[in-house]
Amino acid sequence: MEEILKYFPDLTENQILQFQKLEALYHDWNAKINVISRKDIDELYTKHVLHSLAIAKIQKFEAGTYILDVGTGGGFPGIPLAILFPETRFYLIDVILKKIKVVQVVAEALELKNVKAEQIRAENVKGDFDFIVSRAVTNMPDFVSWIKDKIKKNNKHELKNGILYLKGGDLTEELKDFPKATEYNISDFFEDEFFETKKVVHVPLKYKV
């Protein structure tokens, strides 16, 4: 939790309380349903919460923004971002029902009114979004094929509407068909060695009629 406050010192009292509650909630649910790997649960704030919040270092979301989190698993990056941006709406989806149940319980416990969680495939989602976020659920070409027709027409952020993707390693091959993609090194923002090879990838996508 100290790390969160180190990098995000302007949190409200309510946001601090919500972030603090995550540890007990995820430890409790992880004992029942393995939503986070056993070896990572003790590093929840670095490997999951702070990793999710790297997106906020690349782009702060305006009030009224609509975000789709694809393959959210236990709620990452959607839940930490929803705490940080209470005026932004988040739609968290996953194909695994038990994981969505955990997300729903966590969102309810934190009283996050800006989160909706549902078991559904990305291809079947209806609606248009400012940004689509995810944490390495598949390779970029496949991911784009799932969501390319779900981008809002009007931009209201510094970055163009599209994908904000958390991924690590050498992405040269994976991004070769996306010349407008930009890679941001998370190690530029967070000091922990866990982030040395981690990136946020922004892929702008055009609105499809």
Disulfide bonds with the S-S distance in Angstrom:
none
